Amino acid sequence: MGLWPSYFSKFFNGTANFTFYFHSHASMVAIWVLILIIQPIRIQKKKIQLHRLIGKISYLAYPLIIISIMLLSYKRQNRFGDA
């Protein structure tokens, strides 16, 4: 829901003109939200091994979110050229 006004709705009204950095950031945040939803469900269903695997994946996902934030910030400040 948090990505609807600033990201998804713009595809439907035709005003989407996002850069690669914006798409990568939105993708990483969406993956993080999915991890937050899936993790407690895996515990509730007693799928401990899968829960642990997803937990290990989160160790990679979080730094990628931070990197995507940094790249998006730099792009918005026009430090990088068009990508």
Jmol script that loads the backbone (N, CA, C; Angstrom):
load data "model"
ATOM      1  N   MET A   1       0.816  -1.186   0.000  1.00  0.00           N
ATOM      2  CA  MET A   1       0.000   0.000   0.000  1.00  0.00           C
ATOM      3  C   MET A   1       0.865   1.259   0.000  1.00  0.00           C
ATOM      4  N   GLY A   2       2.019   1.165   0.649  1.00  0.00           N
ATOM      5  CA  GLY A   2       2.887   2.329   0.713  1.00  0.00           C
ATOM      6  C   GLY A   2       3.466   2.717  -0.635  1.00  0.00           C
ATOM      7  N   LEU A   3       3.614   1.746  -1.522  1.00  0.00           N
ATOM      8  CA  LEU A   3       4.169   2.041  -2.846  1.00  0.00           C
ATOM      9  C   LEU A   3       3.099   2.445  -3.857  1.00  0.00           C
ATOM     10  N   TRP A   4       1.825   2.344  -3.497  1.00  0.00           N
ATOM     11  CA  TRP A   4       0.769   2.632  -4.468  1.00  0.00           C
ATOM     12  C   TRP A   4       0.805   4.070  -4.973  1.00  0.00           C
ATOM     13  N   PRO A   5       0.746   5.096  -4.115  1.00  0.00           N
ATOM     14  CA  PRO A   5       0.648   6.462  -4.657  1.00  0.00           C
ATOM     15  C   PRO A   5       1.881   6.914  -5.426  1.00  0.00           C
ATOM     16  N   SER A   6       3.050   6.516  -4.955  1.00  0.00           N
ATOM     17  CA  SER A   6       4.264   7.031  -5.580  1.00  0.00           C
ATOM     18  C   SER A   6       4.812   6.151  -6.698  1.00  0.00           C
ATOM     19  N   TYR A   7       4.323   4.918  -6.809  1.00  0.00           N
ATOM     20  CA  TYR A   7       4.918   4.012  -7.799  1.00  0.00           C
ATOM     21  C   TYR A   7       3.866   3.354  -8.686  1.00  0.00           C
ATOM     22  N   PHE A   8       3.063   2.460  -8.123  1.00  0.00           N
ATOM     23  CA  PHE A   8       2.159   1.663  -8.946  1.00  0.00           C
ATOM     24  C   PHE A   8       1.061   2.482  -9.617  1.00  0.00           C
ATOM     25  N   SER A   9       0.505   3.469  -8.952  1.00  0.00           N
ATOM     26  CA  SER A   9      -0.585   4.242  -9.530  1.00  0.00           C
ATOM     27  C   SER A   9      -0.143   5.002 -10.781  1.00  0.00           C
ATOM     28  N   LYS A  10       1.120   5.363 -10.839  1.00  0.00           N
ATOM     29  CA  LYS A  10       1.618   6.117 -11.998  1.00  0.00           C
ATOM     30  C   LYS A  10       1.667   5.273 -13.268  1.00  0.00           C
ATOM     31  N   PHE A  11       1.715   3.965 -13.133  1.00  0.00           N
ATOM     32  CA  PHE A  11       1.647   3.108 -14.318  1.00  0.00           C
ATOM     33  C   PHE A  11       0.249   3.137 -14.921  1.00  0.00           C
ATOM     34  N   PHE A  12      -0.761   3.243 -14.075  1.00  0.00           N
ATOM     35  CA  PHE A  12      -2.139   3.228 -14.547  1.00  0.00           C
ATOM     36  C   PHE A  12      -2.597   4.572 -15.105  1.00  0.00           C
ATOM     37  N   ASN A  13      -2.069   5.676 -14.575  1.00  0.00           N
ATOM     38  CA  ASN A  13      -2.490   6.972 -15.106  1.00  0.00           C
ATOM     39  C   ASN A  13      -1.542   7.503 -16.183  1.00  0.00           C
ATOM     40  N   GLY A  14      -0.531   6.732 -16.525  1.00  0.00           N
ATOM     41  CA  GLY A  14       0.347   7.065 -17.649  1.00  0.00           C
ATOM     42  C   GLY A  14       1.449   8.066 -17.351  1.00  0.00           C
ATOM     43  N   THR A  15       1.730   8.336 -16.097  1.00  0.00           N
ATOM     44  CA  THR A  15       2.768   9.308 -15.765  1.00  0.00           C
ATOM     45  C   THR A  15       4.056   8.652 -15.267  1.00  0.00           C
ATOM     46  N   ALA A  16       4.218   7.367 -15.486  1.00  0.00           N
ATOM     47  CA  ALA A  16       5.406   6.649 -15.009  1.00  0.00           C
ATOM     48  C   ALA A  16       6.605   6.973 -15.896  1.00  0.00           C
ATOM     49  N   ASN A  17       7.597   7.600 -15.333  1.00  0.00           N
ATOM     50  CA  ASN A  17       8.851   7.887 -16.040  1.00  0.00           C
ATOM     51  C   ASN A  17      10.022   7.651 -15.083  1.00  0.00           C
ATOM     52  N   PHE A  18      10.070   6.455 -14.536  1.00  0.00           N
ATOM     53  CA  PHE A  18      11.044   6.124 -13.507  1.00  0.00           C
ATOM     54  C   PHE A  18      12.355   5.638 -14.113  1.00  0.00           C
ATOM     55  N   THR A  19      13.422   5.865 -13.368  1.00  0.00           N
ATOM     56  CA  THR A  19      14.745   5.406 -13.785  1.00  0.00           C
ATOM     57  C   THR A  19      14.977   3.980 -13.282  1.00  0.00           C
ATOM     58  N   PHE A  20      16.064   3.403 -13.736  1.00  0.00           N
ATOM     59  CA  PHE A  20      16.471   2.087 -13.266  1.00  0.00           C
ATOM     60  C   PHE A  20      16.647   2.082 -11.752  1.00  0.00           C
ATOM     61  N   TYR A  21      17.188   3.155 -11.200  1.00  0.00           N
ATOM     62  CA  TYR A  21      17.429   3.230  -9.761  1.00  0.00           C
ATOM     63  C   TYR A  21      16.130   3.178  -8.973  1.00  0.00           C
ATOM     64  N   PHE A  22      15.113   3.850  -9.473  1.00  0.00           N
ATOM     65  CA  PHE A  22      13.819   3.848  -8.802  1.00  0.00           C
ATOM     66  C   PHE A  22      13.190   2.461  -8.863  1.00  0.00           C
ATOM     67  N   HIS A  23      13.262   1.801 -10.022  1.00  0.00           N
ATOM     68  CA  HIS A  23      12.716   0.443 -10.157  1.00  0.00           C
ATOM     69  C   HIS A  23      13.456  -0.543  -9.250  1.00  0.00           C
ATOM     70  N   SER A  24      14.769  -0.426  -9.191  1.00  0.00           N
ATOM     71  CA  SER A  24      15.526  -1.352  -8.347  1.00  0.00           C
ATOM     72  C   SER A  24      15.190  -1.128  -6.871  1.00  0.00           C
ATOM     73  N   HIS A  25      15.024   0.113  -6.479  1.00  0.00           N
ATOM     74  CA  HIS A  25      14.658   0.399  -5.096  1.00  0.00           C
ATOM     75  C   HIS A  25      13.263  -0.146  -4.769  1.00  0.00           C
ATOM     76  N   ALA A  26      12.310   0.076  -5.643  1.00  0.00           N
ATOM     77  CA  ALA A  26      10.948  -0.427  -5.420  1.00  0.00           C
ATOM     78  C   ALA A  26      10.941  -1.955  -5.357  1.00  0.00           C
ATOM     79  N   SER A  27      11.728  -2.601  -6.191  1.00  0.00           N
ATOM     80  CA  SER A  27      11.807  -4.060  -6.178  1.00  0.00           C
ATOM     81  C   SER A  27      12.390  -4.571  -4.871  1.00  0.00           C
ATOM     82  N   MET A  28      13.456  -3.946  -4.413  1.00  0.00           N
ATOM     83  CA  MET A  28      14.091  -4.389  -3.176  1.00  0.00           C
ATOM     84  C   MET A  28      13.174  -4.189  -1.967  1.00  0.00           C
ATOM     85  N   VAL A  29      12.457  -3.089  -1.928  1.00  0.00           N
ATOM     86  CA  VAL A  29      11.537  -2.845  -0.817  1.00  0.00           C
ATOM     87  C   VAL A  29      10.380  -3.844  -0.863  1.00  0.00           C
ATOM     88  N   ALA A  30       9.893  -4.152  -2.065  1.00  0.00           N
ATOM     89  CA  ALA A  30       8.815  -5.134  -2.196  1.00  0.00           C
ATOM     90  C   ALA A  30       9.279  -6.512  -1.710  1.00  0.00           C
ATOM     91  N   ILE A  31      10.502  -6.885  -2.045  1.00  0.00           N
ATOM     92  CA  ILE A  31      11.054  -8.162  -1.566  1.00  0.00           C
ATOM     93  C   ILE A  31      11.157  -8.155  -0.048  1.00  0.00           C
ATOM     94  N   TRP A  32      11.589  -7.035   0.518  1.00  0.00           N
ATOM     95  CA  TRP A  32      11.714  -6.939   1.977  1.00  0.00           C
ATOM     96  C   TRP A  32      10.347  -7.095   2.653  1.00  0.00           C
ATOM     97  N   VAL A  33       9.332  -6.462   2.095  1.00  0.00           N
ATOM     98  CA  VAL A  33       7.983  -6.580   2.659  1.00  0.00           C
ATOM     99  C   VAL A  33       7.499  -8.028   2.567  1.00  0.00           C
ATOM    100  N   LEU A  34       7.772  -8.688   1.451  1.00  0.00           N
ATOM    101  CA  LEU A  34       7.397 -10.096   1.323  1.00  0.00           C
ATOM    102  C   LEU A  34       8.105 -10.958   2.364  1.00  0.00           C
ATOM    103  N   ILE A  35       9.365 -10.677   2.607  1.00  0.00           N
ATOM    104  CA  ILE A  35      10.096 -11.422   3.644  1.00  0.00           C
ATOM    105  C   ILE A  35       9.419 -11.214   4.998  1.00  0.00           C
ATOM    106  N   LEU A  36       9.041  -9.978   5.302  1.00  0.00           N
ATOM    107  CA  LEU A  36       8.387  -9.685   6.578  1.00  0.00           C
ATOM    108  C   LEU A  36       7.049 -10.399   6.722  1.00  0.00           C
ATOM    109  N   ILE A  37       6.373 -10.629   5.619  1.00  0.00           N
ATOM    110  CA  ILE A  37       5.084 -11.334   5.657  1.00  0.00           C
ATOM    111  C   ILE A  37       5.293 -12.841   5.741  1.00  0.00           C
ATOM    112  N   ILE A  38       6.239 -13.360   4.971  1.00  0.00           N
ATOM    113  CA  ILE A  38       6.437 -14.806   4.869  1.00  0.00           C
ATOM    114  C   ILE A  38       7.065 -15.399   6.129  1.00  0.00           C
ATOM    115  N   GLN A  39       7.985 -14.674   6.760  1.00  0.00           N
ATOM    116  CA  GLN A  39       8.714 -15.237   7.901  1.00  0.00           C
ATOM    117  C   GLN A  39       7.799 -15.733   9.034  1.00  0.00           C
ATOM    118  N   PRO A  40       6.873 -14.938   9.538  1.00  0.00           N
ATOM    119  CA  PRO A  40       6.033 -15.468  10.625  1.00  0.00           C
ATOM    120  C   PRO A  40       5.108 -16.597  10.180  1.00  0.00           C
ATOM    121  N   ILE A  41       4.727 -16.590   8.920  1.00  0.00           N
ATOM    122  CA  ILE A  41       3.878 -17.674   8.408  1.00  0.00           C
ATOM    123  C   ILE A  41       4.662 -18.981   8.399  1.00  0.00           C
ATOM    124  N   ARG A  42       5.928 -18.924   8.020  1.00  0.00           N
ATOM    125  CA  ARG A  42       6.761 -20.125   8.014  1.00  0.00           C
ATOM    126  C   ARG A  42       6.915 -20.680   9.431  1.00  0.00           C
ATOM    127  N   ILE A  43       7.069 -19.834  10.407  1.00  0.00           N
ATOM    128  CA  ILE A  43       7.180 -20.291  11.794  1.00  0.00           C
ATOM    129  C   ILE A  43       5.861 -20.911  12.246  1.00  0.00           C
ATOM    130  N   GLN A  44       4.768 -20.263  11.933  1.00  0.00           N
ATOM    131  CA  GLN A  44       3.457 -20.764  12.343  1.00  0.00           C
ATOM    132  C   GLN A  44       3.176 -22.136  11.738  1.00  0.00           C
ATOM    133  N   LYS A  45       3.621 -22.351  10.519  1.00  0.00           N
ATOM    134  CA  LYS A  45       3.397 -23.626   9.836  1.00  0.00           C
ATOM    135  C   LYS A  45       4.496 -24.646  10.135  1.00  0.00           C
ATOM    136  N   LYS A  46       5.369 -24.322  11.072  1.00  0.00           N
ATOM    137  CA  LYS A  46       6.446 -25.218  11.509  1.00  0.00           C
ATOM    138  C   LYS A  46       7.440 -25.550  10.392  1.00  0.00           C
ATOM    139  N   LYS A  47       7.669 -24.622   9.488  1.00  0.00           N
ATOM    140  CA  LYS A  47       8.646 -24.783   8.400  1.00  0.00           C
ATOM    141  C   LYS A  47       9.934 -24.067   8.803  1.00  0.00           C
ATOM    142  N   ILE A  48      10.593 -24.617   9.803  1.00  0.00           N
ATOM    143  CA  ILE A  48      11.747 -23.965  10.409  1.00  0.00           C
ATOM    144  C   ILE A  48      12.908 -23.820   9.420  1.00  0.00           C
ATOM    145  N   GLN A  49      13.186 -24.864   8.648  1.00  0.00           N
ATOM    146  CA  GLN A  49      14.309 -24.805   7.697  1.00  0.00           C
ATOM    147  C   GLN A  49      14.093 -23.702   6.668  1.00  0.00           C
ATOM    148  N   LEU A  50      12.872 -23.612   6.134  1.00  0.00           N
ATOM    149  CA  LEU A  50      12.571 -22.571   5.155  1.00  0.00           C
ATOM    150  C   LEU A  50      12.651 -21.193   5.812  1.00  0.00           C
ATOM    151  N   HIS A  51      12.185 -21.093   7.050  1.00  0.00           N
ATOM    152  CA  HIS A  51      12.270 -19.841   7.799  1.00  0.00           C
ATOM    153  C   HIS A  51      13.734 -19.404   7.928  1.00  0.00           C
ATOM    154  N   ARG A  52      14.601 -20.333   8.247  1.00  0.00           N
ATOM    155  CA  ARG A  52      16.024 -20.016   8.395  1.00  0.00           C
ATOM    156  C   ARG A  52      16.656 -19.616   7.065  1.00  0.00           C
ATOM    157  N   LEU A  53      16.266 -20.297   5.987  1.00  0.00           N
ATOM    158  CA  LEU A  53      16.790 -19.953   4.666  1.00  0.00           C
ATOM    159  C   LEU A  53      16.363 -18.539   4.271  1.00  0.00           C
ATOM    160  N   ILE A  54      15.113 -18.220   4.473  1.00  0.00           N
ATOM    161  CA  ILE A  54      14.633 -16.873   4.161  1.00  0.00           C
ATOM    162  C   ILE A  54      15.342 -15.848   5.043  1.00  0.00           C
ATOM    163  N   GLY A  55      15.584 -16.205   6.292  1.00  0.00           N
ATOM    164  CA  GLY A  55      16.339 -15.324   7.182  1.00  0.00           C
ATOM    165  C   GLY A  55      17.730 -15.042   6.659  1.00  0.00           C
ATOM    166  N   LYS A  56      18.377 -16.059   6.119  1.00  0.00           N
ATOM    167  CA  LYS A  56      19.709 -15.866   5.542  1.00  0.00           C
ATOM    168  C   LYS A  56      19.643 -14.998   4.291  1.00  0.00           C
ATOM    169  N   ILE A  57      18.596 -15.152   3.504  1.00  0.00           N
ATOM    170  CA  ILE A  57      18.408 -14.306   2.320  1.00  0.00           C
ATOM    171  C   ILE A  57      18.236 -12.847   2.731  1.00  0.00           C
ATOM    172  N   SER A  58      17.608 -12.630   3.882  1.00  0.00           N
ATOM    173  CA  SER A  58      17.401 -11.252   4.344  1.00  0.00           C
ATOM    174  C   SER A  58      18.722 -10.559   4.656  1.00  0.00           C
ATOM    175  N   TYR A  59      19.760 -11.341   5.000  1.00  0.00           N
ATOM    176  CA  TYR A  59      21.072 -10.744   5.230  1.00  0.00           C
ATOM    177  C   TYR A  59      21.649 -10.145   3.938  1.00  0.00           C
ATOM    178  N   LEU A  60      21.214 -10.620   2.809  1.00  0.00           N
ATOM    179  CA  LEU A  60      21.611 -10.054   1.525  1.00  0.00           C
ATOM    180  C   LEU A  60      20.649  -8.952   1.095  1.00  0.00           C
ATOM    181  N   ALA A  61      19.364  -9.154   1.356  1.00  0.00           N
ATOM    182  CA  ALA A  61      18.352  -8.201   0.901  1.00  0.00           C
ATOM    183  C   ALA A  61      18.504  -6.839   1.577  1.00  0.00           C
ATOM    184  N   TYR A  62      18.771  -6.825   2.880  1.00  0.00           N
ATOM    185  CA  TYR A  62      18.855  -5.545   3.584  1.00  0.00           C
ATOM    186  C   TYR A  62      19.976  -4.641   3.059  1.00  0.00           C
ATOM    187  N   PRO A  63      21.192  -5.138   2.896  1.00  0.00           N
ATOM    188  CA  PRO A  63      22.231  -4.261   2.333  1.00  0.00           C
ATOM    189  C   PRO A  63      21.884  -3.786   0.918  1.00  0.00           C
ATOM    190  N   LEU A  64      21.204  -4.634   0.152  1.00  0.00           N
ATOM    191  CA  LEU A  64      20.806  -4.208  -1.190  1.00  0.00           C
ATOM    192  C   LEU A  64      19.781  -3.079  -1.138  1.00  0.00           C
ATOM    193  N   ILE A  65      18.921  -3.082  -0.133  1.00  0.00           N
ATOM    194  CA  ILE A  65      17.983  -1.965   0.048  1.00  0.00           C
ATOM    195  C   ILE A  65      18.757  -0.685   0.350  1.00  0.00           C
ATOM    196  N   ILE A  66      19.727  -0.779   1.231  1.00  0.00           N
ATOM    197  CA  ILE A  66      20.538   0.394   1.574  1.00  0.00           C
ATOM    198  C   ILE A  66      21.267   0.917   0.347  1.00  0.00           C
ATOM    199  N   ILE A  67      21.827   0.022  -0.436  1.00  0.00           N
ATOM    200  CA  ILE A  67      22.522   0.434  -1.665  1.00  0.00           C
ATOM    201  C   ILE A  67      21.542   1.092  -2.626  1.00  0.00           C
ATOM    202  N   SER A  68      20.340   0.513  -2.758  1.00  0.00           N
ATOM    203  CA  SER A  68      19.356   1.108  -3.672  1.00  0.00           C
ATOM    204  C   SER A  68      18.930   2.493  -3.203  1.00  0.00           C
ATOM    205  N   ILE A  69      18.845   2.706  -1.903  1.00  0.00           N
ATOM    206  CA  ILE A  69      18.519   4.037  -1.364  1.00  0.00           C
ATOM    207  C   ILE A  69      19.626   5.027  -1.714  1.00  0.00           C
ATOM    208  N   MET A  70      20.860   4.599  -1.541  1.00  0.00           N
ATOM    209  CA  MET A  70      21.988   5.479  -1.842  1.00  0.00           C
ATOM    210  C   MET A  70      22.040   5.828  -3.328  1.00  0.00           C
ATOM    211  N   LEU A  71      21.871   4.833  -4.183  1.00  0.00           N
ATOM    212  CA  LEU A  71      21.905   5.089  -5.623  1.00  0.00           C
ATOM    213  C   LEU A  71      20.766   6.001  -6.053  1.00  0.00           C
ATOM    214  N   LEU A  72      19.587   5.768  -5.506  1.00  0.00           N
ATOM    215  CA  LEU A  72      18.442   6.612  -5.844  1.00  0.00           C
ATOM    216  C   LEU A  72      18.672   8.045  -5.372  1.00  0.00           C
ATOM    217  N   SER A  73      19.232   8.202  -4.197  1.00  0.00           N
ATOM    218  CA  SER A  73      19.521   9.547  -3.679  1.00  0.00           C
ATOM    219  C   SER A  73      20.521  10.271  -4.572  1.00  0.00           C
ATOM    220  N   TYR A  74      21.579   9.569  -4.941  1.00  0.00           N
ATOM    221  CA  TYR A  74      22.578  10.183  -5.808  1.00  0.00           C
ATOM    222  C   TYR A  74      22.010  10.527  -7.172  1.00  0.00           C
ATOM    223  N   LYS A  75      21.178   9.661  -7.691  1.00  0.00           N
ATOM    224  CA  LYS A  75      20.572   9.926  -8.995  1.00  0.00           C
ATOM    225  C   LYS A  75      19.690  11.164  -8.933  1.00  0.00           C
ATOM    226  N   ARG A  76      18.943  11.288  -7.852  1.00  0.00           N
ATOM    227  CA  ARG A  76      18.052  12.447  -7.715  1.00  0.00           C
ATOM    228  C   ARG A  76      18.827  13.739  -7.527  1.00  0.00           C
ATOM    229  N   GLN A  77      20.042  13.647  -7.076  1.00  0.00           N
ATOM    230  CA  GLN A  77      20.882  14.835  -6.921  1.00  0.00           C
ATOM    231  C   GLN A  77      21.693  15.097  -8.188  1.00  0.00           C
ATOM    232  N   ASN A  78      21.424  14.334  -9.235  1.00  0.00           N
ATOM    233  CA  ASN A  78      22.079  14.477 -10.542  1.00  0.00           C
ATOM    234  C   ASN A  78      23.583  14.262 -10.493  1.00  0.00           C
ATOM    235  N   ARG A  79      24.037  13.427  -9.568  1.00  0.00           N
ATOM    236  CA  ARG A  79      25.464  13.102  -9.537  1.00  0.00           C
ATOM    237  C   ARG A  79      25.806  12.035 -10.566  1.00  0.00           C
ATOM    238  N   PHE A  80      24.831  11.209 -10.901  1.00  0.00           N
ATOM    239  CA  PHE A  80      25.030  10.205 -11.944  1.00  0.00           C
ATOM    240  C   PHE A  80      24.327  10.708 -13.192  1.00  0.00           C
ATOM    241  N   GLY A  81      24.818  10.280 -14.339  1.00  0.00           N
ATOM    242  CA  GLY A  81      24.148  10.608 -15.595  1.00  0.00           C
ATOM    243  C   GLY A  81      22.950   9.713 -15.789  1.00  0.00           C
ATOM    244  N   ASP A  82      22.264   9.863 -16.880  1.00  0.00           N
ATOM    245  CA  ASP A  82      21.106   9.013 -17.174  1.00  0.00           C
ATOM    246  C   ASP A  82      21.531   7.584 -17.361  1.00  0.00           C
ATOM    247  N   ALA A  83      20.749   6.692 -16.816  1.00  0.00           N
ATOM    248  CA  ALA A  83      21.082   5.272 -16.910  1.00  0.00           C
ATOM    249  C   ALA A  83      20.076   4.538 -17.733  1.00  0.00           C
TER     250      ALA A  83
END
end "model"
wireframe off; spacefill off
backbone 0.3
color backbone group
